[in-house]
Structures are given as structure tokens and as C-alpha cells.
Amino acid sequence: MNADWQSCREKLNHDILCNQVRNEVVTLRQDLTFKTHRLELWPQHAEAYRNLFENAATALSPQKLIELRCFDCWPQEYKDYFGDLFHAIFLLETEVEKEVEDLSSIFETALSEIKSFIAMPPEERTQESVLKLQQMLEALSVAISALPMPYLK
């Protein structure tokens, strides 16, 4: 799961959000009449982002360390017990759940703003509205990048 989660994170944050959508918004700031394409498609990825955030705590947890070969000699009941214990300690000692909750909030706000912007007639766009989008998308990307890396890939 960790490798799949990290791959999804990279695709959604770097490939789609940074390299496509944010670049298009930069172009839009230079030309308010620019016909957006990727920005209009971005809301279609909403469920993938929500799944990424929903699975973040599990994917980032050191619970997966139990899957290392050095623990192969342990009975399954030890692996289950200590895996759950590692995960519980991880949740207590980190703020990953709060970070993901904040990240989800940033995402939902950005999604709502983008949908409103897309519905807006092009002649009503302003530099301020595009700048607001740009700042929201940057904040979202920074927050996704700020999540720790998974313990195992």
C-alpha cells in the first residue's frame, strides 16, 4: 500500500497539480481570456485526492515495519499486536491526523473555488480571482508535500 499511496501522491501533487494545473493558472494570470483545459478537468480527480487523504495515516505509519523480513520469525499474533501498537504510538506522537484534516479542508476549499471559477464567464475573471486560485493551489501543493514519507516503499 505504501508504494501505491506514494505513487498516487506524486501523480496527484506533482504531475497533475504542479505540472499541469498550476502552470495553466500561471498562463491564465498573464491572459485572462486563456481557455483553460486542465483546470476544468481537475475536479474530476476529487475522489482520488479524498482517497489519498483518507489513507494517509495508514500509509505513513511505521506499522508497516512489521512486514520487514527480520520479523518473519515472529508469530502472526505478535506482528498484529506490535503493528497496532506502532500505529497507535505513531498517531499519538505525530500530528499526521490533524495535518491530513487540515489538508482535506484546504482541498475542499480549493475545489469549491475552482468549480466557481470554472462556472464564471471569462469576461468576469479578474487578476485577483486568478491570484486567489493560484495561492490556494500552491497552499494545497505545499501541504501535500509537507506530509512525511512512508516508512516502507
DSSP file (Angstrom, degrees, kcal/mol; ACC not computed):
  #  RESIDUE AA STRUCTURE BP1 BP2  ACC     N-H-->O    O-->H-N    N-H-->O    O-->H-N    TCO  KAPPA ALPHA  PHI   PSI    X-CA   Y-CA   Z-CA
    1    1 A M     >        0   0    0      0, 0.0     4,-3.2     0, 0.0     5,-0.2   0.000 360.0 360.0 360.0 -36.9    0.0    0.0    0.0
    2    2 A N  H  >  +     0   0    0      1,-0.2     4,-2.9     2,-0.2     5,-0.2   0.918 360.0  45.8 -60.7 -44.9    2.8    2.4    0.8
    3    3 A A  H  > S+     0   0    0      2,-0.2     4,-2.4     1,-0.2    -1,-0.2   0.911 115.4  47.1 -65.2 -41.9    4.3    2.4   -2.7
    4    4 A D  H  > S+     0   0    0      2,-0.2     4,-2.4     1,-0.2    -2,-0.2   0.914 113.4  48.6 -64.5 -42.6    0.9    2.7   -4.3
    5    5 A W  H  X S+     0   0    0     -4,-3.2     4,-2.6     2,-0.2    -2,-0.2   0.935 113.3  46.7 -63.1 -46.4    0.0    5.6   -1.9
    6    6 A Q  H  X S+     0   0    0     -4,-2.9     4,-2.6    -5,-0.2    -2,-0.2   0.894 111.9  51.1 -64.2 -39.7    3.3    7.4   -2.6
    7    7 A S  H  X S+     0   0    0     -4,-2.4     4,-2.4    -5,-0.2    -1,-0.2   0.911 111.4  47.3 -63.2 -42.5    2.9    6.9   -6.3
    8    8 A C  H  X S+     0   0    0     -4,-2.4     4,-3.0     2,-0.2     5,-0.3   0.910 110.7  52.5 -64.6 -42.7   -0.6    8.3   -6.1
    9    9 A R  H  X S+     0   0    0     -4,-2.6     4,-2.7     1,-0.2     5,-0.4   0.931 111.1  46.7 -57.8 -47.3    0.6   11.2   -4.0
   10   10 A E  H  X>S+     0   0    0     -4,-2.6     5,-1.7     2,-0.2     4,-1.6   0.907 113.9  48.0 -63.8 -42.4    3.3   12.0   -6.6
   11   11 A K  I  <>S+     0   0    0     -4,-2.4     5,-2.6     3,-0.2     6,-0.3   0.954 117.0  41.0 -63.9 -49.7    0.9   11.8   -9.5
   12   12 A L  I  <>S+     0   0    0     -4,-3.0     5,-1.8     3,-0.2    -2,-0.2   0.890 125.8  33.4 -68.6 -39.4   -1.8   14.0   -7.9
   13   13 A N  I  <>S+     0   0    0     -4,-2.7     5,-2.4    -5,-0.3    -3,-0.2   0.963 131.6  22.0 -83.7 -54.8    0.6   16.6   -6.5
   14   14 A H  I  <>S+     0   0    0     -4,-1.6     5,-2.7    -5,-0.4     6,-0.2   0.959 128.5  37.3 -82.7 -52.8    3.5   16.8   -8.9
   15   15 A D  I   <S+     0   0    0     -5,-1.7     5,-0.2     3,-0.2    -3,-0.2   0.955 132.2  20.1 -68.4 -50.9    2.2   15.5  -12.2
   16   16 A I  I  >XS+     0   0    0     -5,-2.6     5,-2.7    -6,-0.2     4,-0.9   0.959 131.0  35.3 -87.0 -56.1   -1.4   16.9  -12.2
   17   17 A L  I  4XS+     0   0    0     -5,-1.8     5,-3.0    -6,-0.3     6,-0.2   0.963 129.5  26.5 -68.5 -53.4   -1.4   19.8   -9.6
   18   18 A C  I  4XS+     0   0    0     -5,-2.4     5,-0.7     3,-0.2    -3,-0.2   0.966 128.1  37.3 -76.6 -53.8    2.0   21.3  -10.1
   19   19 A N  I  4<S+     0   0    0     -5,-2.7    -3,-0.2    -6,-0.2    -1,-0.1   0.746 132.8  18.4 -76.8 -23.7    3.0   20.5  -13.7
   20   20 A Q  I  X5S+     0   0    0     -4,-0.9     4,-2.0    -6,-0.2    -3,-0.2   0.812 127.8  32.8-110.2 -65.9   -0.4   20.8  -15.3
   21   21 A V  I  ><S+     0   0    0     -5,-2.7     4,-2.1     1,-0.2    -3,-0.2   0.939 120.7  45.1 -67.6 -50.0   -3.0   22.8  -13.3
   22   22 A R  I  ><S+     0   0    0     -5,-3.0     4,-1.9    -6,-0.3    -1,-0.2   0.885 113.1  52.0 -64.7 -36.4   -0.7   25.3  -11.6
   23   23 A N  H  ><S+     0   0    0     -5,-0.7     4,-1.9    -6,-0.2    -1,-0.2   0.897 108.9  50.9 -64.2 -39.0    1.2   26.0  -14.8
   24   24 A E  H  X S+     0   0    0     -4,-2.0     4,-2.3     1,-0.2    -2,-0.2   0.883 107.6  52.8 -66.0 -37.2   -2.1   26.7  -16.6
   25   25 A V  H  X S+     0   0    0     -4,-2.1     4,-2.0     2,-0.2    -1,-0.2   0.868 105.7  54.5 -66.7 -35.7   -3.1   29.1  -13.8
   26   26 A V  H  X S+     0   0    0     -4,-1.9     4,-1.1     2,-0.2    -1,-0.2   0.928 110.0  46.8 -61.2 -44.4    0.2   31.0  -14.3
   27   27 A T  H  X S+     0   0    0     -4,-1.9     4,-1.5     1,-0.2     3,-0.4   0.896 109.3  54.9 -62.5 -40.6   -0.7   31.3  -18.0
   28   28 A L  H  < S+     0   0    0     -4,-2.3     6,-0.2     1,-0.2    -1,-0.2   0.849 101.8  57.2 -62.9 -35.3   -4.2   32.4  -17.1
   29   29 A R  H  < S+     0   0    0     -4,-2.0     3,-0.3     1,-0.2    -1,-0.2   0.841 109.2  46.4 -64.2 -31.4   -2.8   35.2  -14.9
   30   30 A Q  H  < S+     0   0    0     -4,-1.1     2,-0.3    -3,-0.4    -1,-0.2   0.769 128.6  23.2 -80.4 -26.5   -0.9   36.5  -18.0
   31   31 A D    ><  -     0   0    0     -4,-1.5     3,-2.2    -5,-0.1    -1,-0.3  -0.826  62.8-167.1-145.3  99.2   -4.0   36.3  -20.2
   32   32 A L  T 3  S+     0   0    0     -2,-0.3    93,-0.1     1,-0.3    -4,-0.1   0.656  91.2  58.2 -63.8 -15.0   -7.4   36.3  -18.6
   33   33 A T  T 3  S+     0   0    0      2,-0.1    -1,-0.3    90,-0.1    -5,-0.1   0.448  76.0 129.0 -92.6  -0.5   -9.0   35.1  -21.8
   34   34 A F    <   -     0   0    0     -3,-2.2     2,-0.8    -6,-0.2    -6,-0.0  -0.309  64.8-122.4 -57.3 131.9   -6.9   32.0  -21.9
   35   35 A K        -     0   0    0      1,-0.0     2,-0.2     2,-0.0    -1,-0.1  -0.691  28.2-146.2 -81.1 110.9   -9.0   28.9  -22.5
   36   36 A T        +     0   0    0     -2,-0.8   -11,-0.0     1,-0.2    -1,-0.0  -0.480  31.4 159.7 -78.0 147.3   -8.4   26.6  -19.5
   37   37 A H  S  > S+     0   0    0     -2,-0.2     4,-1.5   -16,-0.1    -1,-0.2   0.548  74.1  43.1-127.6 -57.3   -8.5   22.8  -20.0
   38   38 A R  H  > S+     0   0    0      1,-0.2     4,-1.7     2,-0.2   -17,-0.2   0.866 111.8  56.0 -66.1 -35.8   -6.6   21.2  -17.2
   39   39 A L  H  4 S+     0   0    0      1,-0.2    -1,-0.2     2,-0.2    79,-0.1   0.896 108.1  49.2 -61.1 -39.7   -8.2   23.4  -14.6
   40   40 A E  H  4 S+     0   0    0      1,-0.2    -1,-0.2     2,-0.2    -2,-0.2   0.795 113.2  46.8 -71.1 -28.0  -11.6   22.4  -15.8
   41   41 A L  H >< S+     0   0    0     -4,-1.5     3,-2.0     1,-0.2     4,-0.3   0.721  90.6  84.8 -83.1 -22.2  -10.6   18.7  -15.6
   42   42 A W  G >< S+     0   0    0     -4,-1.7     3,-2.3     1,-0.3    -1,-0.2   0.840  79.1  62.0 -55.0 -41.3   -9.0   18.9  -12.2
   43   43 A P  G >  S+     0   0    0      0, 0.0     3,-1.7     0, 0.0    -1,-0.3   0.757  90.2  71.3 -58.6 -20.8  -12.3   18.5  -10.2
   44   44 A Q  G <  S+     0   0    0     -3,-2.0     3,-0.3     1,-0.3     4,-0.2   0.700  92.7  57.4 -66.2 -17.1  -12.6   15.0  -11.8
   45   45 A H  G <> S+     0   0    0     -3,-2.3     4,-2.1    -4,-0.3     3,-0.4   0.358  74.6 106.6 -91.6   5.0   -9.7   13.9   -9.6
   46   46 A A  H <> S+     0   0    0     -3,-1.7     4,-2.6     1,-0.3     5,-0.2   0.885  77.3  49.7 -54.5 -45.5  -11.5   14.9   -6.4
   47   47 A E  H  > S+     0   0    0     -3,-0.3     4,-2.4    -4,-0.2    -1,-0.3   0.878 108.7  52.8 -65.3 -36.2  -12.2   11.3   -5.3
   48   48 A A  H  > S+     0   0    0     -3,-0.4     4,-2.2     2,-0.2    -1,-0.2   0.902 110.5  47.9 -64.7 -40.5   -8.6   10.3   -5.8
   49   49 A Y  H  X S+     0   0    0     -4,-2.1     4,-2.4     2,-0.2     5,-0.2   0.928 111.3  50.4 -64.4 -44.5   -7.5   13.2   -3.6
   50   50 A R  H  X S+     0   0    0     -4,-2.6     4,-2.6     1,-0.2    -2,-0.2   0.906 111.1  48.7 -61.4 -41.3  -10.0   12.3   -0.9
   51   51 A N  H  X S+     0   0    0     -4,-2.4     4,-2.0     2,-0.2    -1,-0.2   0.895 108.9  54.1 -64.5 -39.9   -8.8    8.7   -1.0
   52   52 A L  H  < S+     0   0    0     -4,-2.2     4,-0.4     1,-0.2    -2,-0.2   0.937 113.2  41.9 -58.4 -47.5   -5.2    9.8   -0.7
   53   53 A F  H >< S+     0   0    0     -4,-2.4     3,-0.9     1,-0.2     4,-0.5   0.893 112.3  54.4 -68.5 -39.8   -6.0   11.9    2.4
   54   54 A E  H 3< S+     0   0    0     -4,-2.6     4,-0.2     1,-0.2    -1,-0.2   0.844 115.3  39.3 -62.4 -34.7   -8.2    9.1    3.9
   55   55 A N  T 3X S+     0   0    0     -4,-2.0     4,-2.4    -5,-0.2    -1,-0.2   0.392  89.2  97.8 -96.7   2.5   -5.4    6.5    3.6
   56   56 A A  H <> S+     0   0    0     -3,-0.9     4,-2.5    -4,-0.4     5,-0.2   0.924  79.7  50.3 -61.3 -49.3   -2.6    8.8    4.6
   57   57 A A  H  > S+     0   0    0     -4,-0.5     4,-0.7     1,-0.2    -1,-0.2   0.892 115.1  44.2 -60.1 -40.2   -2.3    7.9    8.3
   58   58 A T  H  4 S+     0   0    0     -4,-0.2     3,-0.5     1,-0.2    -1,-0.2   0.917 115.0  48.0 -69.1 -43.4   -2.2    4.2    7.4
   59   59 A A  H  < S+     0   0    0     -4,-2.4    92,-0.3     1,-0.2    93,-0.3   0.830 115.9  44.1 -67.6 -32.0    0.3    4.6    4.5
   60   60 A L  H  < S+     0   0    0     -4,-2.5    -1,-0.2    -5,-0.2    -2,-0.2   0.561  90.8 112.0 -89.0  -9.4    2.6    6.8    6.6
   61   61 A S  S >< S-     0   0    0     -4,-0.7     3,-1.2    -3,-0.5    90,-0.3  -0.325  70.3-134.3 -70.6 143.7    2.5    4.6    9.7
   62   62 A P  G >  S+     0   0    0      0, 0.0     3,-2.3     0, 0.0     4,-0.3   0.478  88.7  97.9 -72.4  -0.6    5.5    2.7   11.0
   63   63 A Q  G >  S+     0   0    0      1,-0.3     3,-1.4     2,-0.2     4,-0.2   0.820  71.9  66.2 -54.1 -30.8    3.1   -0.2   11.4
   64   64 A K  G X  S+     0   0    0     -3,-1.2     3,-2.0     1,-0.3    -1,-0.3   0.648  78.0  81.9 -68.8 -14.5    4.4   -1.4    8.0
   65   65 A L  G X  S+     0   0    0     -3,-2.3     3,-2.1     1,-0.3    -1,-0.3   0.799  77.3  71.0 -60.6 -26.6    7.8   -2.1    9.6
   66   66 A I  G <  S+     0   0    0     -3,-1.4    -1,-0.3    -4,-0.3    -2,-0.2   0.720  86.2  67.3 -61.3 -20.5    6.4   -5.4   10.8
   67   67 A E  G <  S+     0   0    0     -3,-2.0    -1,-0.3    -4,-0.2    -2,-0.2   0.548  75.7 112.2 -79.4  -6.6    6.5   -6.5    7.2
   68   68 A L  S X  S-     0   0    0     -3,-2.1     3,-1.9    -4,-0.2     4,-0.1  -0.332  80.9-116.8 -65.4 150.2   10.3   -6.5    7.1
   69   69 A R  G >  S+     0   0    0      1,-0.3     3,-2.2     2,-0.2     4,-0.3   0.781 109.4  71.9 -60.9 -27.5   12.0   -9.9    6.8
   70   70 A C  G 3  S+     0   0    0      1,-0.3     3,-0.3     2,-0.1    -1,-0.3   0.720  97.7  51.4 -63.6 -17.1   13.6   -9.5   10.2
   71   71 A F  G X  S+     0   0    0     -3,-1.9     3,-1.7    -6,-0.2    -1,-0.3   0.340  78.4 100.1 -98.5   5.9   10.1  -10.0   11.8
   72   72 A D  T <  S+     0   0    0     -3,-2.2    -1,-0.2     1,-0.3    -2,-0.1   0.772  76.2  60.6 -61.9 -24.8    9.4  -13.2    9.8
   73   73 A C  T 3  S+     0   0    0     -3,-0.3    -1,-0.3    -4,-0.3    -2,-0.1   0.618  87.1  94.8 -79.1 -11.0   10.3  -15.3   12.8
   74   74 A W  S <  S-     0   0    0     -3,-1.7     2,-0.1     1,-0.1    -3,-0.0  -0.543  83.1-113.0 -79.3 144.0    7.5  -13.7   14.8
   75   75 A P    >>  -     0   0    0      0, 0.0     4,-1.9     0, 0.0     3,-0.8  -0.393  31.5-109.3 -68.3 157.2    4.2  -15.4   15.1
   76   76 A Q  H 3> S+     0   0    0      1,-0.3     4,-2.9     2,-0.2     5,-0.2   0.841 117.6  60.5 -58.7 -35.5    1.3  -13.5   13.4
   77   77 A E  H 3> S+     0   0    0      1,-0.2     4,-2.2     2,-0.2    -1,-0.3   0.865 106.1  47.4 -64.2 -34.3   -0.2  -12.6   16.7
   78   78 A Y  H <> S+     0   0    0     -3,-0.8     4,-3.1     2,-0.2     5,-0.4   0.918 112.0  50.3 -67.9 -44.3    3.0  -10.7   17.7
   79   79 A K  H  X S+     0   0    0     -4,-1.9     4,-2.4     1,-0.2     5,-0.2   0.927 112.9  46.0 -60.3 -44.9    3.0   -8.9   14.4
   80   80 A D  H  X S+     0   0    0     -4,-2.9     4,-2.3     2,-0.2    -1,-0.2   0.939 115.7  46.0 -63.1 -47.1   -0.6   -7.9   14.7
   81   81 A Y  H  X S+     0   0    0     -4,-2.2     4,-2.2    -5,-0.2    -2,-0.2   0.956 118.8  38.9 -62.6 -52.6   -0.1   -6.7   18.3
   82   82 A F  H  X S+     0   0    0     -4,-3.1     4,-3.1     2,-0.2     5,-0.2   0.838 113.3  56.0 -72.3 -31.5    3.1   -4.8   17.7
   83   83 A G  H  X S+     0   0    0     -4,-2.4     4,-2.1    -5,-0.4    -1,-0.2   0.940 111.1  44.4 -61.4 -46.3    1.9   -3.4   14.4
   84   84 A D  H  X S+     0   0    0     -4,-2.3     4,-2.5    -5,-0.2    -2,-0.2   0.882 113.9  50.9 -64.3 -38.3   -1.2   -2.0   16.0
   85   85 A L  H  X S+     0   0    0     -4,-2.2     4,-2.6     2,-0.2     5,-0.2   0.929 109.3  49.8 -65.5 -45.7    1.0   -0.7   18.9
   86   86 A F  H  X S+     0   0    0     -4,-3.1     4,-2.4     1,-0.2    -2,-0.2   0.910 112.8  48.3 -57.4 -42.6    3.4    1.0   16.5
   87   87 A H  H  X S+     0   0    0     -4,-2.1     4,-2.5     2,-0.2    -2,-0.2   0.921 110.7  49.7 -65.8 -44.4    0.5    2.6   14.7
   88   88 A A  H  X S+     0   0    0     -4,-2.5     4,-2.0     2,-0.2    -2,-0.2   0.915 112.6  47.3 -61.9 -43.0   -1.2    3.8   17.9
   89   89 A I  H  X S+     0   0    0     -4,-2.6     4,-2.7     2,-0.2     5,-0.2   0.914 109.9  54.2 -64.1 -42.2    2.1    5.4   19.1
   90   90 A F  H  X S+     0   0    0     -4,-2.4     4,-1.4    -5,-0.2     6,-0.3   0.924 109.9  46.5 -55.9 -47.1    2.6    7.0   15.7
   91   91 A L  H  < S+     0   0    0     -4,-2.5    -1,-0.2     1,-0.2     6,-0.2   0.863 115.2  46.9 -66.5 -35.5   -0.8    8.6   15.9
   92   92 A L  H  < S+     0   0    0     -4,-2.0    -2,-0.2    -5,-0.2    -1,-0.2   0.864 117.2  41.6 -72.2 -36.1   -0.2    9.8   19.5
   93   93 A E  H  < S+     0   0    0     -4,-2.7     2,-0.3    -5,-0.2    -2,-0.2   0.555 113.5  51.6 -93.9  -9.2    3.3   11.2   18.8
   94   94 A T  S  < S-     0   0    0     -4,-1.4     3,-0.2    -5,-0.2     4,-0.1  -0.761  70.8-134.8-120.0 169.3    2.7   12.9   15.4
   95   95 A E     >  +     0   0    0     -2,-0.3     4,-3.0     1,-0.1     5,-0.2  -0.028  64.0 125.0-108.6  28.8    0.1   15.3   14.2
   96   96 A V  H  > S+     0   0    0     -6,-0.3     4,-2.5     1,-0.2     5,-0.2   0.871  71.3  52.1 -60.6 -38.1   -0.5   13.4   11.0
   97   97 A E  H  > S+     0   0    0     -3,-0.2     4,-2.1    -6,-0.2    -1,-0.2   0.916 113.1  44.3 -65.5 -41.5   -4.2   13.1   11.6
   98   98 A K  H  > S+     0   0    0      2,-0.2     4,-2.9     1,-0.2     5,-0.2   0.901 112.6  52.6 -67.6 -40.7   -4.6   16.9   12.1
   99   99 A E  H  X S+     0   0    0     -4,-3.0     4,-2.5     1,-0.2    -2,-0.2   0.910 111.7  45.9 -60.4 -42.2   -2.3   17.6    9.1
  100  100 A V  H  X S+     0   0    0     -4,-2.5     4,-2.6    -5,-0.2    -1,-0.2   0.881 111.6  51.7 -70.1 -37.7   -4.5   15.4    6.9
  101  101 A E  H  X S+     0   0    0     -4,-2.1     4,-1.9     2,-0.2    -2,-0.2   0.932 112.7  45.4 -62.5 -45.5   -7.6   17.0    8.3
  102  102 A D  H  X S+     0   0    0     -4,-2.9     4,-2.5     1,-0.2    -2,-0.2   0.907 112.5  52.0 -62.7 -41.7   -6.2   20.5    7.5
  103  103 A L  H  X S+     0   0    0     -4,-2.5     4,-2.6     1,-0.2    -2,-0.2   0.901 107.7  51.3 -62.0 -43.0   -5.1   19.3    4.1
  104  104 A S  H  X S+     0   0    0     -4,-2.6     4,-2.7     2,-0.2    -1,-0.2   0.891 109.7  50.4 -61.9 -39.8   -8.6   18.0    3.4
  105  105 A S  H  X S+     0   0    0     -4,-1.9     4,-2.2     2,-0.2    -2,-0.2   0.922 110.2  48.9 -64.8 -44.6  -10.1   21.3    4.3
  106  106 A I  H  X S+     0   0    0     -4,-2.5     4,-2.6     1,-0.2    -2,-0.2   0.921 112.9  49.5 -59.3 -44.2   -7.6   23.2    2.1
  107  107 A F  H  X S+     0   0    0     -4,-2.6     4,-3.0     1,-0.2    -2,-0.2   0.942 110.0  48.4 -61.3 -49.7   -8.5   20.8   -0.7
  108  108 A E  H  X S+     0   0    0     -4,-2.7     4,-2.2     1,-0.2    -1,-0.2   0.878 113.0  48.8 -62.8 -37.6  -12.3   21.1   -0.3
  109  109 A T  H  X S+     0   0    0     -4,-2.2     4,-2.5     2,-0.2    -1,-0.2   0.936 113.1  46.9 -65.2 -46.3  -12.0   24.9   -0.3
  110  110 A A  H  X S+     0   0    0     -4,-2.6     4,-2.6     1,-0.2    -2,-0.2   0.910 111.6  51.5 -62.0 -42.5   -9.8   24.9   -3.4
  111  111 A L  H  X S+     0   0    0     -4,-3.0     4,-2.4     2,-0.2    -1,-0.2   0.920 111.0  47.5 -61.0 -45.1  -12.2   22.5   -5.2
  112  112 A S  H  X S+     0   0    0     -4,-2.2     4,-2.2    -5,-0.2    -2,-0.2   0.918 113.0  48.4 -62.2 -44.7  -15.1   24.7   -4.4
  113  113 A E  H  X S+     0   0    0     -4,-2.5     4,-2.6     2,-0.2    -2,-0.2   0.896 111.3  50.0 -64.4 -40.6  -13.3   27.9   -5.6
  114  114 A I  H  X S+     0   0    0     -4,-2.6     4,-2.9     2,-0.2     5,-0.2   0.918 109.5  50.7 -65.9 -42.5  -12.2   26.2   -8.8
  115  115 A K  H  X S+     0   0    0     -4,-2.4     4,-1.8     1,-0.2    -1,-0.2   0.911 112.6  47.2 -61.5 -41.0  -15.7   25.0   -9.6
  116  116 A S  H  X S+     0   0    0     -4,-2.2     4,-0.9     2,-0.2    -2,-0.2   0.909 112.7  49.4 -64.5 -42.0  -17.0   28.5   -9.0
  117  117 A F  H >< S+     0   0    0     -4,-2.6     3,-0.7     1,-0.2    -2,-0.2   0.915 109.4  50.8 -64.3 -43.7  -14.2   30.0  -11.2
  118  118 A I  H 3< S+     0   0    0     -4,-2.9    -1,-0.2     1,-0.2    -2,-0.2   0.880 109.7  51.1 -61.7 -38.5  -14.9   27.5  -14.0
  119  119 A A  H 3< S+     0   0    0     -4,-1.8    -1,-0.2    -5,-0.2    -2,-0.2   0.691  91.1  99.8 -72.1 -18.1  -18.6   28.4  -13.9
  120  120 A M  S << S-     0   0    0     -4,-0.9     5,-0.1    -3,-0.7    -3,-0.0  -0.487  85.6-110.9 -71.8 132.8  -17.7   32.1  -14.1
  121  121 A P    >   -     0   0    0      0, 0.0     3,-2.5     0, 0.0     4,-0.5  -0.408  28.8-118.8 -60.0 139.6  -18.0   33.7  -17.6
  122  122 A P  G >  S+     0   0    0      0, 0.0     3,-1.2     0, 0.0   -88,-0.1   0.807 112.3  61.0 -52.5 -33.4  -14.4   34.5  -18.9
  123  123 A E  G 3  S+     0   0    0      1,-0.2   -90,-0.1   -90,-0.1   -91,-0.0   0.663 100.2  55.9 -71.1 -13.2  -15.2   38.2  -19.1
  124  124 A E  G <  S+     0   0    0     -3,-2.5    -1,-0.2     2,-0.1     2,-0.1   0.511  82.1 111.9 -93.8  -6.3  -15.9   38.3  -15.3
  125  125 A R    <   -     0   0    0     -3,-1.2     2,-0.3    -4,-0.5   -93,-0.1  -0.375  48.3-168.7 -66.6 144.2  -12.5   36.9  -14.4
  126  126 A T     >  -     0   0    0      1,-0.1     4,-2.0    -2,-0.1     5,-0.2  -0.889  36.9-112.3-128.6 163.1  -10.1   39.2  -12.7
  127  127 A Q  H  > S+     0   0    0     -2,-0.3     4,-2.7     1,-0.2     5,-0.2   0.887 119.5  54.7 -58.2 -38.6   -6.4   39.2  -11.8
  128  128 A E  H  > S+     0   0    0      2,-0.2     4,-2.3     1,-0.2    -1,-0.2   0.899 106.5  49.2 -64.6 -41.2   -7.5   38.9   -8.1
  129  129 A S  H  > S+     0   0    0      2,-0.2     4,-1.7     1,-0.2    -1,-0.2   0.884 114.2  45.6 -67.9 -36.2   -9.7   35.9   -8.7
  130  130 A V  H  X S+     0   0    0     -4,-2.0     4,-2.7     2,-0.2    -2,-0.2   0.904 111.8  51.8 -71.7 -40.6   -6.9   34.1  -10.6
  131  131 A L  H  X S+     0   0    0     -4,-2.7     4,-2.6     1,-0.2    -2,-0.2   0.898 107.4  53.4 -61.1 -40.1   -4.3   35.1   -8.0
  132  132 A K  H  X S+     0   0    0     -4,-2.3     4,-2.2     2,-0.2    -1,-0.2   0.920 110.2  47.3 -60.7 -44.2   -6.6   33.6   -5.3
  133  133 A L  H  X S+     0   0    0     -4,-1.7     4,-2.7     2,-0.2     5,-0.3   0.935 111.2  51.4 -60.7 -46.6   -6.8   30.3   -7.2
  134  134 A Q  H  X S+     0   0    0     -4,-2.7     4,-2.1     1,-0.2    -2,-0.2   0.911 111.0  47.3 -59.0 -44.1   -3.0   30.3   -7.7
  135  135 A Q  H  X S+     0   0    0     -4,-2.6     4,-2.4     2,-0.2    -1,-0.2   0.888 112.2  49.8 -66.3 -39.6   -2.4   30.9   -3.9
  136  136 A M  H  X S+     0   0    0     -4,-2.2     4,-2.3     2,-0.2    -2,-0.2   0.926 112.0  47.2 -65.1 -44.6   -4.9   28.2   -2.9
  137  137 A L  H  X S+     0   0    0     -4,-2.7     4,-2.3     2,-0.2    -2,-0.2   0.867 112.1  50.6 -66.6 -35.7   -3.4   25.6   -5.3
  138  138 A E  H  X S+     0   0    0     -4,-2.1     4,-2.7    -5,-0.3     5,-0.2   0.928 109.9  50.2 -65.7 -44.2    0.1   26.5   -4.1
  139  139 A A  H  X S+     0   0    0     -4,-2.4     4,-2.2     1,-0.2    -2,-0.2   0.895 111.1  49.8 -60.6 -40.3   -1.0   26.1   -0.4
  140  140 A L  H  X S+     0   0    0     -4,-2.3     4,-2.3     2,-0.2    -1,-0.2   0.933 111.7  47.4 -63.5 -46.4   -2.5   22.7   -1.3
  141  141 A S  H  X S+     0   0    0     -4,-2.3     4,-2.5     1,-0.2    -2,-0.2   0.910 112.0  49.8 -62.5 -43.1    0.6   21.5   -3.0
  142  142 A V  H  X S+     0   0    0     -4,-2.7     4,-1.7     1,-0.2    -1,-0.2   0.905 111.1  49.8 -62.5 -41.6    2.8   22.7   -0.2
  143  143 A A  H  X S+     0   0    0     -4,-2.2     4,-0.6    -5,-0.2    -2,-0.2   0.889 111.1  48.3 -67.0 -39.1    0.6   20.9    2.4
  144  144 A I  H >< S+     0   0    0     -4,-2.3     3,-1.0     1,-0.2    -2,-0.2   0.927 112.8  48.9 -65.1 -43.8    0.7   17.6    0.4
  145  145 A S  H 3< S+     0   0    0     -4,-2.5    -2,-0.2     1,-0.2    -1,-0.2   0.800 102.6  63.6 -65.3 -28.6    4.5   17.9    0.1
  146  146 A A  H 3< S+     0   0    0     -4,-1.7    -1,-0.2    -5,-0.2    -2,-0.2   0.679  78.1 102.7 -73.5 -17.4    4.8   18.5    3.8
  147  147 A L  S << S-     0   0    0     -3,-1.0   -51,-0.0    -4,-0.6    -3,-0.0  -0.378  83.3-104.7 -61.9 145.4    3.4   15.1    4.7
  148  148 A P        -     0   0    0      0, 0.0    -1,-0.1     0, 0.0     3,-0.1  -0.176  35.1-101.0 -66.8 166.2    6.1   12.7    5.8
  149  149 A M        -     0   0    0      1,-0.1    -3,-0.0    -3,-0.1     2,-0.0  -0.576  44.1 -96.5 -82.2 150.6    7.4   10.0    3.5
  150  150 A P        -     0   0    0      0, 0.0   -90,-0.2     0, 0.0    -1,-0.1  -0.333  26.7-126.8 -62.9 150.7    6.1    6.4    4.2
  151  151 A Y  S    S+     0   0    0    -92,-0.3     2,-0.4   -90,-0.3   -91,-0.1   0.864  94.2  28.7 -67.6 -36.5    8.5    4.2    6.2
  152  152 A L              0   0    0    -93,-0.3    -1,-0.1     1,-0.1   -88,-0.1  -0.946 360.0 360.0-125.8 146.9    8.5    1.5    3.6
  153  153 A K              0   0    0     -2,-0.4    -1,-0.1  -151,-0.1  -150,-0.1   0.420 360.0 360.0-103.6 360.0    8.0    1.7   -0.1
